[in-house]
Each structure stands twice: as C-alpha cells, then as structure tokens.
C-alpha cells in the first residue's frame, strides 16, 4: 500500500497513448510566475479579477526544483483590524500572460487569520484587578497565522486519464493549449497549499494598535507520494472533526505527522502499537493480581493511596491543560483502576440490607501490621522532606507564576508535588522490600509491562505534546524502575513467600502431596 502511494501506476505507452496525460513542467520554453493577492472575503478567481485587486508580491521565472522562502510584511485592511478575516490568493501562470481569464492560470487560496477565543493568565495574588478581566469567555478574536507552506509536484508523472489517483483528481487541471509535447495530453503544474502543517499553537492574536503583520511563505517541491499522503491526511483530519474530535485533539494529531520526518513517523506508529499492547497487558495483569490478593503483607498501603490520589490529580491536570487523548484516555483508565485497588487494600465490603447499604472495612493480620509498621516508619522520615517542599513550591507558584484560575493553581500545585516529589512516595515500598529482604510480594508481571511502557513514554515525551512536568516525570520513573530491578537481583524470589497470586510454591506442593 505504501509503495503504491509513492509509485502510482503510470500510463503505458504506446498501448494507451491516447489516454496518457503529461505534466506541463516538461515544456522547457514556458517560464512561470507566481502572484500573491489579498482579500477580506472568500473569493473565486473570477471574483478576484472583478475586484481589480493589485498583487502584493510577484515571483518571476520560478525554478520548481529549488526551495524558496518568501517574507511578506502585509498591511492589514481596516476590516481585518476590526476582527475581520484575511485571505492570501496564489495565482500561478505562465510568465508574460494574464493571471486572470487564462486557461493556464492556477488559483489556490488560504486564510491567514482565524477566530479563536483568547485565554487570560494572571498572577492570583499580585494582579487582583485582572481576576475580573479574564477574556476566556468572550467572543473569539482574530488571530494571525505567521507561516504558510506551498508545494508544486516536480515529478514528471505520466498519468493514465482513467486511472488518476482519487485524492489527486481535484488538483489535476487539463491544459487546453498547444505545447511542444507530442502524443499526449497535458496537465498544468500540480499546485498545493498545505493546511496539514498549520498548527493552532502558532496563531497569535492581532494587537489593536498594529497595522502590519509578517507572514513567511515556504515553497518547496514535493513528490507525488508525499503529496498524496498529505491530501489523504488532510481529508482524514476533516473526517475526525465530523466525528466529534475537538480542534485541540486534531491539532495534536497534526503535530505527530508534520513535526517529524516520515521515517521517524513510521517508527512512532510501531512504538505506539507496542505502547497500546503493553498498556493492555499491564492493566490486565494488574487487575488479576489485585483481584486474587486478600492480604497487604509486604505491600506499602501509603504507596497504594499515593498512586490512587496522584493518578486522579494527574488526570485532572491533563484535562485542565487540554492534553491529547493519546495521553488523557490511559490516564483516565488508570485512575479508575487505582481507585479499585485502594478499595481492595482497605478491604472494603459493601452489603445491602433492604434499601440500605452498609460499608465495612476488614481488619489487618499480624503480618500486615508488621508491614504497616515499616510503612509508617518510612513515611515519617519522608514527611520531613515532602511537606516543606510541596508548600514552598505552591507558595512560589501562587505569587510569581500566572494561572488561568484558582482551580488551575490548585491542580498545578498538586501535580507539581506529584511530579516533582511524588516519586518519594515510592520509597516506602523500597524500604519494606529492604526490611523483608524480599520482592516476591510485588506484581512483577504487571510491573514489567509498566516498565516497558516507561521507556516508550520516554520516546513519546519528545513526540506528543504534553506539559513539561509530565515529560520530566517519564524520566523520573526510569530511576525508580532501576531501583526495583536492583532489589530484584539483590533479593531472589523466596519460594516460601506467596507469589503474585497469593499462593506459595511450597504450600502448593504440600497440598498436592
């Protein structure tokens, strides 16, 4: 399939010569010119001609094989400055001929403005007045698009008129002209304005007192394979929007395709498949482990509580930051599982008596109380470090870091505590392992799947958009994983201790005897 996209079927000569259609780029005697026009409304080529608009830029004697960067300083019309729109029109035509009323003229356009609702950030303590001036709920305002990408297909593909790829059909324009190319019809240069690489995060609000804005146009030749892929992906983004995906989610998907080269993109897809597989296996084995476990012997209760609270905080933080669904959905599923695991650790039993429900908590055994003592001892020392650091970071953020709201500050402070110092809550389990001189009580199968995903997250940290604190947390988990691996090597599995399903190897053999 990939090979077919990059190598479309060409017309077979001479058997189908009457159906063959060649590119006008083969005509060496024709020099091409690109003109750029402005309009405040969405206009066709004929409407643009009727308006008698003057071009703002001309590129003569185009060399289609060489990339070019065009920097334009555009004077904004009054309509645009008053929260209006602005469009760039590109007219590609032979040099010396008219750009309008010309069968060989190619017209493409793109908006350089877009309406977005602004979001205000303010310092909650120092900027009290701005608390009441947030524009987050106001009407959308005009934002400026600073860059545009345009392409011309520079491959001399001879298409069969009856087998033109469907995604390119609307870009192919027949040339009703006489040229020095024999035995075949001719199509004009395939000119394409790239909307796939346009990211929402690049948009900038137009200041009220500004009359000029800069836009950079990047031209580069494009192969037929990449052009087809770009058109297919652009249509896919439009379909995602019709299926209910938000602009934020679509923008993140765009970033995956346009922010990396194609080989790296293919590697990303493979890594994503493994990430999904390990996520599923980790969830499955984690659920099986806790479903069959009735004792907290050897496990840190405070670590279970921390993981439950931290996953919920992280989920709320990612939701507040508008993070990609690729990150948000697994975080939500993980939160639900951690809540269920906490109920197992507390030995919660819900009984129904008539219309009334009763919640009961189980008691701890002697071995569990021994583990709890180690857990309390580890947490006591950690509290001397954790509380001052968390309170200090929250206070600094309150006074010096802008936030969208008080809720945003609370979530940001909690998640900073989780990301920055939360890994300390994993230390009680390491301390318990040290005291018991064993790691057999841990769910190693689920743990290993999660560890594999930790390394995969390290890769995604550079690909998928996510908050910086979440990105750093991916690398923090690597350190904890190596600590557990060291303990696994230091304390070999004791067959007298229960395995991950709560069954001892020796007890199992005694029952069989």
Steps between C-alpha positions, in 0.01 A plus 500: 500500500778745595689406184186564295460850647857596411497322165161547330430309182615698198354498152625215283644612171425444219198276571308772687663807350165664426420495875840626617533843658840663562608785723536850357828526697657304212450806282839667549413812300228607743605722790266521797405785730329500840288796609362549850180697566304602811128496570285537809239259367505149361512566124536296184748582226235680294382702802859595574537618140181708520623671819813614309722425796871577465754230576716544811780271377630352175745213457631487145678221311424235759738208537268226623790283622645748750340590837435867571397710798282806445467757779204737468419800717126539447307819567179395672173628352269681740250210484766257624606732783135515608489126569463407134657236276784510248584261216807451283433409136771330296485518120755287314510575127744514204724806499381769260137387513209628704433354844125530438283371218776257411447127453858437618464697826475298825325651803543393864418688818552477874381696803770678699257586779293280726250561778600368842374573849783662702604357836632733770768408750556713810685495829236414757646708784679793334258574215169512688338735249561265209304225672185678385635572152544147373400472136472123497123517451494788251430471128779365278749754367711502185832316525785518250657205321873577466605224257368329186634208298441467127608217270525414133531135397829482313484137387437440130225246553313391188151422627238284336189721473283209613724408795588832663521452882174615656667728756685687221211525257380839623855639468552386141408769246512425130683751285291611203801619306750409231843405633805323366408167656379242255283192532342601832267746665642740758416592859610821670749498792338349809493792746406432862462715813582298810239524777615187683810665647294791636498480882268690734783567744676712234213748481552840661230756587520818291570796733256791474765759418681299230448580130751256350566131556767270361437169330763255374420286196710189454510348153648158432458233232306192603495142378180337385513258795528766768236713327255209496572424866451866598166520315381174659598617849335840446173329408541269802530804730176636356330166564625499860335837553170368363526206744510741795873536567593841638730741319755443776510124439520543123782750544698250708455230236621747237812560708584130494494493119655837420744540788717203399641350184323206337745234622471624857123506455499133399708419809251695711212285371686180590583634847138608550378148420737351759390766750135401456590131533700549819230729642241227448722225644596715799136584578399136456771357727462776757128426527562124525759553773279721718188297428657189657691676779337510844799615706715815507797311641819641351322784319509866597148626570614862476646433156163363387326810638756726335464331162122532518504868595784588262340336195177692566694827538697432182181421310338826615817692413522352150131576453555861612796537260303363204748218441470260207259206535800271438615597850166584665309174440760263655531741795123483555493120483795483738315722749202264506725198557690674781172584679399134480843390631464735797164342583673159496779629726242634747306171473182689433182292495166650409196310625138574428230466764167581342534849355799583717867447415766429759875554444739286707880503518698182566753456780878454464685179578818486707721485191313793348549704818872424482506638145300805613763575765774508236274712280434753779869518583593581138219756465607679819841584358356591160258750655792712621598553134166486321290757685743796493584441133135475392386804700797706384441416133126578529573837665754598235255406224224706664706820510716481188343267240195608292196268505163485329303467826523396865398149398786495251744605775376227737530231232838635386635501858375148569637361177836672556513325837418169332747545215779673688495316833243225453764243412603520869172322578635201310786475750291344783453193280876486442549533877255215568679282245827579678358409842337179376798413278255389232314628194283193442190687622507743209296454177809460284323404180287815496797697627720392208234598245477841664878526495508435125241773456716733709774478238244543224372811681855634484470493121151653500627776729676646196219433249157558659418841646472484878577727797870525587444361850331190353793461259756512783296248700553244224876507561453502878321163479807351329707558816241331721479207259875440521478509881239224491711300254796526737287366785375218277862400442596555866208304648431185293144371516436299817279204416361499855343840437174534307529573131313772313174304533535452876609132475828364640692253284577271797144519635372402157722190493400404856131512405567283195681242718 
